[in-house]
Protein backbone atom coordinates (compact mmCIF):
# COMPACT_ATOMS: atom_id res chain seq x y z
CA UNK A 1 0.00 0.00 0.00
CA UNK A 2 2.83 2.39 0.70
CA UNK A 3 5.09 3.98 -1.89
CA UNK A 4 8.82 3.62 -1.38
CA UNK A 5 10.75 6.29 -3.18
CA UNK A 6 14.03 5.19 -4.66
CA UNK A 7 16.71 7.76 -3.91
CA UNK A 8 19.32 8.31 -6.55
CA UNK A 9 22.86 7.97 -5.41
CA UNK A 10 25.56 10.46 -6.37
CA UNK A 11 27.11 7.76 -8.54
CA UNK A 12 24.00 7.60 -10.72
CA UNK A 13 24.93 9.02 -14.17
CA UNK A 14 21.54 10.69 -14.53
CA UNK A 15 22.37 12.82 -11.48
CA UNK A 16 25.77 13.89 -12.77
CA UNK A 17 24.87 15.41 -16.13
CA UNK A 18 22.18 17.18 -18.11
CA UNK A 19 20.43 19.00 -15.29
CA UNK A 20 19.87 22.21 -17.25
CA UNK A 21 17.31 22.97 -19.89
CA UNK A 22 17.15 25.86 -22.31
CA UNK A 23 14.07 27.13 -20.46
CA UNK A 24 15.86 27.19 -17.10
CA UNK A 25 18.71 29.20 -18.61
CA UNK A 26 16.42 31.68 -20.38
CA UNK A 27 14.37 32.21 -17.22
CA UNK A 28 17.41 32.79 -14.99
CA UNK A 29 17.02 36.24 -13.48
CA UNK A 30 19.96 38.44 -12.51
CA UNK A 31 20.72 38.73 -8.79
CA UNK A 32 22.88 41.21 -6.88
CA UNK A 33 25.76 38.71 -7.04
CA UNK A 34 26.75 36.33 -9.83
CA UNK A 35 25.48 32.77 -9.40
CA UNK A 36 25.80 29.40 -11.12
CA UNK A 37 23.31 27.11 -12.82
CA UNK A 38 24.98 23.70 -12.94
CA UNK A 39 24.51 21.12 -15.65
CA UNK A 40 26.81 18.52 -14.09
CA UNK A 41 30.24 17.21 -14.91
CA UNK A 42 31.74 20.62 -14.14
CA UNK A 43 29.69 22.49 -16.78
CA UNK A 44 27.73 25.51 -15.56
CA UNK A 45 26.24 28.82 -16.65
CA UNK A 46 27.45 31.83 -14.70
CA UNK A 47 24.64 34.41 -14.48
CA UNK A 48 26.00 37.91 -13.87
CA UNK A 49 24.14 40.78 -12.15
CA UNK A 50 23.76 42.53 -15.53
CA UNK A 51 21.89 39.47 -16.88
CA UNK A 52 24.65 38.09 -19.11
CA UNK A 53 25.17 34.33 -19.05
CA UNK A 54 28.56 32.70 -19.57
CA UNK A 55 29.31 29.01 -20.08
CA UNK A 56 32.17 27.71 -17.94
CA UNK A 57 33.71 24.30 -17.30
CA UNK A 58 35.36 23.67 -13.95
CA UNK A 59 38.18 21.12 -14.01
CA UNK A 60 41.42 20.22 -12.26
CA UNK A 61 44.83 20.27 -13.85
CA UNK A 62 48.04 19.45 -11.96
CA UNK A 63 46.12 19.51 -8.71
CA UNK A 64 44.71 23.00 -9.28
CA UNK A 65 41.12 23.93 -9.96
CA UNK A 66 40.71 25.85 -13.21
CA UNK A 67 37.94 27.31 -15.35
CA UNK A 68 37.57 26.88 -19.10
CA UNK A 69 35.50 29.58 -20.81
CA UNK A 70 33.20 28.00 -23.38
CA UNK A 71 31.25 31.02 -24.57
CA UNK A 72 28.27 33.28 -24.02
CA UNK A 73 24.67 32.11 -23.93
CA UNK A 74 22.64 32.29 -26.27
CA UNK A 75 25.39 32.45 -28.94
CA UNK A 76 26.52 29.06 -27.64
CA UNK A 77 23.47 26.86 -27.13
CA UNK A 78 23.11 24.24 -24.41
CA UNK A 79 23.89 21.44 -26.88
CA UNK A 80 26.97 23.25 -28.22
CA UNK A 81 28.22 23.94 -24.68
CA UNK A 82 27.82 20.27 -23.78
CA UNK A 83 29.73 19.29 -26.91
CA UNK A 84 32.58 21.70 -26.17
CA UNK A 85 32.68 20.53 -22.55
CA UNK A 86 32.89 16.93 -23.76
CA UNK A 87 35.83 17.85 -26.04
CA UNK A 88 37.57 19.65 -23.16
CA UNK A 89 37.04 16.67 -20.84
CA UNK A 90 38.60 14.40 -23.46
CA UNK A 91 41.66 16.68 -23.57
CA UNK A 92 41.85 16.57 -19.78
CA UNK A 93 41.69 12.75 -19.84
CA UNK A 94 44.55 12.80 -22.35
CA UNK A 95 46.58 14.94 -19.94
CA UNK A 96 46.25 18.20 -21.91
CA UNK A 97 45.07 21.43 -20.30
CA UNK A 98 42.23 22.75 -22.55
CA UNK A 99 43.16 26.41 -21.91
CA UNK A 100 46.77 25.77 -22.98
CA UNK A 101 45.54 23.85 -26.03
CA UNK A 102 43.25 26.73 -27.05
CA UNK A 103 46.13 29.20 -26.78
CA UNK A 104 48.35 26.92 -28.85
CA UNK A 105 45.71 26.64 -31.59
CA UNK A 106 45.20 30.39 -31.68
CA UNK A 107 48.92 31.05 -31.94
CA UNK A 108 49.16 28.57 -34.82
CA UNK A 109 46.26 30.25 -36.61
CA UNK A 110 47.90 33.66 -36.33
CA UNK A 111 49.88 35.61 -33.84
CA UNK A 112 47.92 37.72 -31.34
CA UNK A 113 50.30 40.61 -32.09
CA UNK A 114 49.67 40.32 -35.82
CA UNK A 115 45.90 40.43 -35.39
CA UNK A 116 46.23 43.35 -32.97
CA UNK A 117 48.45 45.13 -35.48
CA UNK A 118 45.86 44.74 -38.22
CA UNK A 119 43.10 46.05 -35.96
CA UNK A 120 45.29 48.95 -34.81
CA UNK A 121 46.15 49.95 -38.39
CA UNK A 122 42.48 49.85 -39.41
CA UNK A 123 41.52 51.87 -36.36
CA UNK A 124 44.11 54.57 -37.15
CA UNK A 125 43.07 54.63 -40.80
CA UNK A 126 39.39 55.20 -39.94
CA UNK A 127 40.26 58.17 -37.74
CA UNK A 128 43.20 59.60 -39.70
CA UNK A 129 41.26 62.54 -41.15
CA UNK A 130 40.07 63.64 -37.69
CA UNK A 131 43.53 63.41 -36.10
CA UNK A 132 46.25 66.01 -36.23
CA UNK A 133 49.49 64.56 -37.69
CA UNK A 134 51.35 64.84 -34.37
CA UNK A 135 48.51 63.18 -32.46
CA UNK A 136 48.22 60.44 -35.09
CA UNK A 137 51.94 59.75 -34.72
CA UNK A 138 51.65 59.68 -30.92
CA UNK A 139 48.91 57.07 -31.21
CA UNK A 140 50.94 55.10 -33.75
CA UNK A 141 54.00 55.22 -31.46
CA UNK A 142 52.01 54.05 -28.45
CA UNK A 143 50.54 51.15 -30.42
CA UNK A 144 53.90 50.25 -31.96
CA UNK A 145 55.59 50.21 -28.56
CA UNK A 146 53.07 47.65 -27.32
CA UNK A 147 53.91 45.20 -30.12
CA UNK A 148 56.94 42.89 -30.25
CA UNK A 149 59.90 44.45 -32.09
CA UNK A 150 59.49 42.26 -35.18
CA UNK A 151 55.90 43.43 -35.69
CA UNK A 152 56.20 47.22 -35.37
CA UNK A 153 53.73 49.51 -37.06
CA UNK A 154 55.29 51.60 -39.83
CA UNK A 155 56.08 55.15 -38.74
CA UNK A 156 54.83 58.01 -40.83
CA UNK A 157 57.31 60.78 -41.58
CA UNK A 158 54.84 63.62 -42.04
CA UNK A 159 55.18 65.17 -38.58
CA UNK A 160 58.84 65.89 -37.96
CA UNK A 161 60.39 64.77 -34.65
CA UNK A 162 58.99 61.78 -32.76
CA UNK A 163 57.93 61.60 -29.16
CA UNK A 164 60.59 60.56 -26.67
CA UNK A 165 58.13 59.57 -23.96
CA UNK A 166 56.87 55.98 -24.06
CA UNK A 167 53.25 54.89 -23.81
CA UNK A 168 51.56 53.84 -20.58
CA UNK A 169 51.78 50.15 -19.74
CA UNK A 170 48.16 49.49 -20.67
CA UNK A 171 48.03 51.42 -23.96
CA UNK A 172 47.34 48.32 -26.04
CA UNK A 173 44.44 47.30 -23.85
CA UNK A 174 43.02 50.82 -23.78
CA UNK A 175 43.26 51.28 -27.54
CA UNK A 176 41.69 47.88 -28.22
CA UNK A 177 38.82 48.73 -25.87
CA UNK A 178 38.36 52.11 -27.56
CA UNK A 179 38.33 50.46 -30.97
CA UNK A 180 35.70 47.97 -29.83
CA UNK A 181 33.54 50.74 -28.35
CA UNK A 182 34.10 53.09 -31.25
CA UNK A 183 35.29 55.94 -29.02
CA UNK A 184 38.44 58.04 -28.80
CA UNK A 185 38.05 58.84 -25.09
CA UNK A 186 40.81 56.49 -23.89
CA UNK A 187 43.39 58.07 -26.16
CA UNK A 188 43.11 61.48 -24.54
CA UNK A 189 45.49 60.22 -21.85
CA UNK A 190 48.27 59.07 -24.22
N, C-alpha and C positions, 0 to 999 in steps of 0.2 A: 504494500500500500504506500509506503514511503518512497520518496525519490532520493537517490544518493547521487550527489553531484560528483563527477570525476574532476579532480583538480589537475590542471596541467602542471607538469614539472618544468623547471627552468631548462632542462635538457631537451624539451619537446621542440622540434624545429619550427613548428607553427608559432611558437611564442617568440622565437628569436628574430624572425624577419617578417617583412610585409605588414607592418602594423598601420602604416599611413594609407590614406586614400587621397585622391585629388580634392575631394570635397573638404576633408579635414584641413588640408593645406590652404585652400582658398578661403575658408571661413576663419582662419587663425587671425585673431585681432591683435593689434599692437598693444603692448603693456609698457609701463614706465621703464622696465628693464628688459633686456633681450632674454628670450627663452627658447628652449629646444622642443621640437616635435620629433620624437624618435621613430625610426622605421625598423630598427634592429640591425644587428651586425655592425654597429658603429656608424651607420648612416643616419643623419638627422637634418632637419631644416632648422636653421637659426632665424627666428623672427625678431627683427629689430624694432625699437620703439617708433621708428618712422614708417613701419609697415613693410619694409623690404624683407624678402625671404631668401636666404642663402643656403645652398646645399653644402654640407660638410661631411667628411668621413673621418672618424676618430680611429687611430690605429697606434700600434707601438712599434718602434724601430730602435734597435740597440738599447732596449730597456727604457726608452723615453716615450712618453705619450706625445703624439703629433696629430695635427689636423691637415687634411687634404681638401682643398677647395675644389668643389666640383662645378659650381656655377650658380646662377641666379634663377630662382623660380619666378615666372613661368617660362622663361626662355629655355630652361632645361626642365623637361617634364619629369614626372615621377618615374616613368619607365626608363628614360634616358639616364637619370641619376642612379637608378639601381644598376643599370648596365655599366656605367662608369665606375661605380663602387665595386662591382664584381671584377672588373679589369684591374682596379687598384689592389684588391685583395689577392688576386692572382700574382701580381708583382711582389707583394709582401711575402706570400708563400714561397716565391722563388728567391727571396732574400734581397730584393731590390726596393729601395725607398721610392714610392711613387712621386714624391715632390722632386727628388733628385733626377728621376727619369724624365719628368716633364721639362725640367730645366735643360737637360741634355738634348732633348728633342728640339726644343726651341732654339738652342744655340746652333744645332745642325741646320735648321731651316733658315736661319739668318741671324746674324749678330744683333743683340739688343742695341748696341751703339749704332749700327748701320741703320736700323729702323728708326731710331731716335733722330739720327742725322737727317734722314729723308723728311720726317715730320717737321723738324726744325727748319729746314730749308724751305719747305712749302709754307710754313707759318710766316717766315720772314718775307717771302715773295708776296703773300696775300696782303701784307701790311706795308710793303715797301714805299708806296706812294704817300702814305700818311706819316711816315717817319722821316725825320731830318737825317741827313747822311751821317752825322756824328753819332746820333742815337742808334741808328741802324747798325753801325759798326760796333757800338758798345754791346748791343744785343748779340750780334754775331760773335764777338769776342767771348762773351760770357758763355754762350752755347758751345763754342769751340773748346773752351777751357775745360768743359765738363766731359768732353769726349776723350777716348784714348788717343795718344799722339799719332797713331797711324790712320786715324779717321777724322782728322780736323776739317772743319768747314773752310772753304776758300775765303780768303780775306779780300774785301774790295779795296781798291786803292783810290777811291774818289773822295776821301775825307782828309787826307794829310796824315798827321801823326796819330799813332794808336794810343790806347789808354794803357798806362802802366799798372793801374790797380786791377787786381784779379777779381773774379766774380765771387759772390757769397757761396758758401758750401752747398746750399740747396738750390742753386740757380736752375739746374736741369729739371728738378722736380717742379719748381715754381713755373717755369716756362711751359712744361708739358701740361700742367694743370690749367694754365691760362689758355693754351691752345685748345684743350678739350672744352673749356667753358666759353671760348670765343671772346675773351676779354683781354685787355692790355693792363689791367690794374696791377698785377704782380710785378710787372716790369718797371714800374715807377721807382722801385727801390734799388734797381741795378746800378 
